[in-house]
């Protein structure tokens, strides 16, 4: 069996500070930092939170290097053979994966989640090797995105195989959720005894095993989310969501302005800035066309009013009175008819000129 970490971890140096930290302290501090970041009300992208994430990752990574040097875990041993004080170090990959997901860098998002994916896969494989609990390892991202595994646009709906797989996944999620809640409830009771220092070895071992089982459910959930995000980021072209570049559009030539000048002064001002535009004022245009005889009223003879002849008017009046004195039958008849017509027709009757 691998040697316990208690006998060797204090001899391993740490490059995180001037004084070396032992393995247990590194794990406990990194674990505490993750819990603080996970429960904080501050913005995840704030400098304070991101500095905590960076510090916690450094501690957990250093602890992982120590565990690798000590060879604490072996594929040839059973879960019962692992010392109680060493059980908690099985959580290192899970904590590294969860804290890695707290990093904020939009330009390197794909790289971040792939690193977290590797940590969670390592943790779950180790738990599977030790038969901590019964669960199925998720398929890798490459298997999920292999040819034929994606959705086919030509199919009308999901096949019967897909429906069965979806139903199985749904039941697995419900079961994991139930187990997670049950484990958290049991952990609450055991944690009080461990933190108070009154827990015996059996209670301490149970505490770490419960944490490992809880993180198995967390790891399976995170891997499902990561697989979906990886597929989305790859379809977007490598995960560069930070500054998505828009395709360059051809620059349209500017439209030439049209200026209508009101007088000669405006024609001079705008004409100097826009030499290719019409700069003739309305007055200039009218004067030019008047000289050329191109105006609408040019070339058409005007009606000259005829001067009235008073002698002719007087002669016509005398002739009319003379006819009336002689009782000209035709004149009298017209006058009577005109009087009768005015009695039965109002003024303006029958005038239909220019009425459409």
C-alpha positions in Angstrom: 0.0 0.0 0.0 1.2 3.6 -0.7 2.8 5.3 2.3 0.6 7.8 4.2 1.0 11.5 3.5 1.5 12.3 7.2 5.1 10.9 7.2 6.4 12.8 4.2 4.3 15.8 3.2 6.1 18.2 5.6 9.4 17.5 3.8 8.1 18.8 0.5 8.8 22.5 -0.3 6.2 24.9 -1.5 7.0 27.8 -3.8 3.9 29.8 -2.8 5.6 31.8 -0.1 8.7 32.2 1.9 7.7 29.5 4.4 6.8 26.1 2.9 3.2 24.9 3.5 2.5 21.2 4.1 0.2 19.2 2.0 -2.8 19.2 4.4 -2.7 23.0 4.8 -2.5 23.6 1.1 -5.6 21.4 0.5 -7.5 22.9 3.3 -6.8 26.5 2.3 -7.5 25.8 -1.4 -10.8 24.1 -0.4 -11.7 27.1 1.8 -11.0 29.5 -1.0 -13.3 27.6 -3.4 -16.1 27.7 -0.9 -15.6 31.4 -0.4 -15.7 32.1 -4.1 -18.6 29.8 -4.7 -20.7 31.6 -2.0 -19.6 35.2 -2.5 -22.0 37.9 -3.5 -19.3 39.8 -5.3 -19.1 39.8 -9.1 -17.1 36.8 -10.3 -15.1 39.0 -12.7 -14.0 41.4 -10.0 -10.3 41.7 -9.3 -10.7 40.6 -5.7 -12.5 37.4 -6.6 -10.2 36.5 -9.5 -7.2 37.0 -7.3 -8.7 34.5 -4.8 -9.3 32.1 -7.7 -5.7 32.4 -8.8 -4.4 31.9 -5.3 -6.6 28.9 -4.6 -5.5 27.3 -7.9 -1.9 27.7 -7.1 -2.3 26.0 -3.7 -4.3 23.1 -5.1 -1.8 22.6 -8.0 1.1 22.6 -5.5 -0.8 20.0 -3.4 -1.4 17.9 -6.5 2.3 17.9 -7.3 3.0 16.7 -3.8 0.4 13.9 -4.1 2.0 12.8 -7.3 5.5 12.7 -5.7 4.2 10.7 -2.8 2.3 8.1 -4.9 -0.6 8.2 -2.5 -3.0 6.4 -4.8 -2.5 3.2 -6.8 -4.7 1.2 -9.1 -3.7 -2.0 -7.3 -5.3 -1.1 -4.0 -8.9 -1.0 -2.7 -10.7 1.9 -1.2 -10.5 0.3 2.3 -6.7 0.3 2.0 -6.4 4.1 1.7 -5.6 5.7 5.0 -8.3 8.0 6.4 -6.0 11.0 6.5 -5.3 10.5 2.8 -8.9 10.2 1.6 -9.4 13.9 1.3 -6.6 14.2 -1.3 -8.8 12.3 -3.7 -10.8 15.5 -3.9 -7.9 17.5 -5.4 -8.9 17.1 -9.1 -12.5 17.9 -8.4 -11.7 21.1 -6.5 -9.2 22.1 -9.3 -11.9 21.6 -11.9 -14.5 23.5 -10.0 -12.2 26.4 -9.2 -10.9 26.5 -12.8 -14.5 27.1 -14.0 -14.5 30.3 -11.8 -11.8 31.8 -14.0 -13.0 34.6 -16.3 -11.3 35.1 -19.6 -13.6 35.3 -22.6 -10.8 35.0 -25.1 -9.6 31.7 -23.5 -12.9 30.3 -22.5 -12.5 27.1 -24.5 -9.1 26.5 -23.0 -10.5 27.1 -19.5 -13.4 24.6 -19.7 -11.2 22.0 -21.4 -8.8 22.2 -18.5 -11.7 21.8 -16.0 -13.0 18.9 -18.1 -9.6 17.1 -17.8 -9.7 17.6 -14.0 -13.2 16.2 -13.6 -12.5 13.3 -15.8 -9.3 12.4 -13.8 -11.3 12.6 -10.6 -14.2 10.4 -11.8 -11.8 7.8 -13.3 -10.0 7.5 -9.9 -13.3 7.2 -8.1 -14.4 4.5 -10.6 -11.1 2.6 -10.1 -11.7 2.5 -6.4 -15.4 1.7 -6.7 -16.4 4.6 -4.5 -20.0 4.4 -5.8 -21.8 3.0 -8.8 -21.9 5.4 -11.7 -21.2 5.5 -15.5 -18.3 7.5 -16.8 -19.5 10.0 -19.4 -18.4 9.8 -23.0 -15.6 12.0 -24.1 -16.4 15.1 -26.1 -14.8 13.6 -29.2 -17.2 10.6 -29.0 -20.2 12.9 -28.6 -19.2 15.0 -31.6 -18.2 12.1 -33.9 -19.7 11.8 -37.4 -23.2 10.6 -37.1 -23.6 11.5 -33.5 -24.9 15.0 -34.1 -28.4 15.9 -35.1 -29.3 15.3 -38.8 -31.2 18.1 -40.4 -32.9 15.7 -42.8 -34.6 13.8 -40.0 -38.1 14.9 -39.0 -37.7 14.1 -35.3 -35.7 12.1 -32.8 -35.5 8.4 -33.4 -36.7 5.8 -30.9 -33.1 5.2 -29.8 -32.6 8.9 -29.1 -35.9 9.0 -27.1 -34.8 6.0 -25.0 -31.4 7.7 -24.4 -33.0 11.0 -23.4 -35.3 9.1 -21.0 -32.3 7.3 -19.4 -30.4 10.6 -19.0 -33.4 12.3 -17.4 -33.8 9.5 -14.9 -30.1 9.6 -14.2 -30.2 13.3 -13.5 -33.2 12.9 -11.2 -31.4 10.2 -9.3 -28.2 12.3 -9.0 -30.2 15.2 -7.7 -31.8 13.0 -5.1 -28.5 11.5 -4.0 -26.9 15.0 -3.9 -29.5 16.3 -1.5 -29.3 13.2 0.7 -25.5 13.5 0.9 -25.6 17.2 1.7 -28.0 16.4 4.5 -25.8 13.7 6.0 -22.7 15.9 5.5 -24.2 18.7 7.6 -24.5 16.4 10.6 -21.0 14.9 10.3 -19.3 18.1 9.5 -20.1 19.6 12.8 -18.3 16.8 14.6 -15.3 17.0 12.4 -14.9 20.8 12.6 -15.2 20.6 16.4 -12.4 18.1 16.6 -14.6 15.5 18.5 -15.0 13.1 15.6 -13.4 9.7 15.8 -11.6 8.1 12.8 -14.8 6.4 11.6 -16.7 9.7 11.6 -13.8 11.4 9.8 -13.6 8.7 7.2 -17.3 8.9 6.6 -17.1 12.7 6.2 -14.5 12.4 3.4 -16.3 9.6 1.7 -19.5 11.6 1.7 -17.7 14.5 0.2 -16.2 12.3 -2.5 -19.6 10.9 -3.4 -21.1 14.4 -3.5 -18.4 15.6 -5.8 -19.0 12.6 -8.1 -22.5 13.9 -8.7 -21.2 17.5 -9.1 -18.5 16.3 -11.6 -21.0 14.4 -13.7 -23.3 17.5 -13.9 -20.3 19.7 -14.8 -19.1 17.4 -17.5 -22.5 17.5 -19.2 -22.5 21.3 -19.1 -18.9 21.5 -20.3 -19.6 19.1 -23.2 -22.4 21.3 -24.4 -20.4 24.5 -24.1 -17.4 23.0 -25.9 -19.6 22.1 -28.8 -21.0 25.6 -28.9 -17.6 27.3 -28.7 -16.2 25.1 -31.4 -19.1 25.9 -33.7 -18.3 29.6 -33.1 -14.7 29.1 -34.2 -12.5 28.3 -31.3 -14.3 30.1 -28.5 -13.2 33.6 -29.3 -16.4 35.2 -28.0 -14.6 38.2 -26.5 -14.4 40.4 -29.6 -16.3 38.9 -32.3 -15.2 40.5 -35.6 -17.9 41.4 -38.0 -17.3 40.8 -41.7 -16.0 43.9 -43.5 -18.7 45.6 -45.5 -17.8 47.4 -48.7 -17.7 51.2 -48.3 -20.4 52.9 -50.2 -19.5 56.0 -52.2 -21.0 59.1 -50.5 -24.1 60.5 -52.1 -23.6 63.8 -53.9 -25.6 66.6 -52.1 -28.2 68.5 -54.1 -28.4 72.2 -53.3 -31.1 74.5 -54.4 -29.9 78.1 -54.2 -32.3 81.0 -53.5 -30.3 83.9 -54.8 -27.0 84.8 -56.4 -25.2 85.0 -53.1 -26.0 81.4 -52.2 -24.9 80.4 -55.7 -21.5 82.0 -55.1 -21.0 80.4 -51.6 -22.1 76.9 -52.5 -20.6 77.1 -55.9 -17.1 77.5 -54.5 -17.5 74.3 -52.4 -19.4 72.2 -54.9 -18.1 73.2 -58.4 -19.8 70.3 -60.1 -23.3 71.3 -58.9 -25.7 73.7 -60.6 -25.1 77.1 -59.1 -27.4 79.3 -61.1 -30.0 81.2 -59.0 -33.7 81.3 -59.9 -33.3 85.0 -60.9 -30.4 84.2 -63.2 -32.2 81.4 -64.8 -35.3 83.5 -65.5 -33.2 86.4 -66.9 -31.3 84.0 -69.2 -34.4 82.4 -70.5 -36.1 85.8 -71.0 -33.2 86.9 -73.2 -33.4 83.7 -75.2 -37.2 84.0 -75.6 -37.8 80.7 -74.0 -40.4 81.8 -71.3 -43.9 80.4 -71.6 -45.5 83.9 -72.2 -43.0 84.9 -74.9 -43.9 84.7 -78.6 -47.6 84.8 -77.9 -49.4 88.0 -79.0 -51.2 89.7 -76.3 -54.8 90.9 -76.8 -54.8 94.6 -77.0 -58.0 96.0 -75.5 -60.0 98.0 -78.1 -60.8 101.5 -77.1 -64.5 102.1 -76.8 -66.2 104.5 -79.3 -68.7 106.8 -77.5 -70.3 107.8 -80.8 -71.0 104.2 -81.8 -72.4 103.4 -78.3 -74.8 106.4 -78.6 -76.0 105.4 -82.0 -76.6 101.8 -80.8 -78.6 103.1 -77.9 -80.7 105.4 -80.1 -81.5 102.5 -82.4 -82.7 100.4 -79.5 -84.9 103.1 -78.2 -86.3 103.7 -81.6 -87.2 100.1 -82.1 -88.9 100.0 -78.7 -90.9 103.2 -79.6 -92.1 101.6 -82.8 -93.2 98.6 -80.8 -91.0 96.2 -82.9 -92.9 93.0 -82.6 -89.7 90.8 -82.6 -88.0 92.9 -80.0 -91.0 92.9 -77.7 -91.4 89.2 -78.0 -87.7 88.6 -76.9 -88.1 90.9 -74.0 -91.3 89.2 -72.8 -89.7 85.8 -73.2 -86.7 86.9 -71.3 -88.8 88.2 -68.4 -90.8 85.0 -68.2 -87.6 82.9 -68.2 -86.1 84.9 -65.4 -89.3 84.3 -63.3 -88.9 80.5 -63.5 -85.1 80.1 -63.4 -82.7 81.4 -60.7 -79.7 83.4 -61.5 -76.8 81.3 -62.9 -79.0 78.4 -64.0 -77.6 76.5 -67.0 -74.1 77.9 -66.6 -72.1 74.7 -66.9 -68.8 76.2 -68.1 -65.6 74.8 -66.4 -67.6 72.5 -64.1 -65.8 69.3 -65.2 
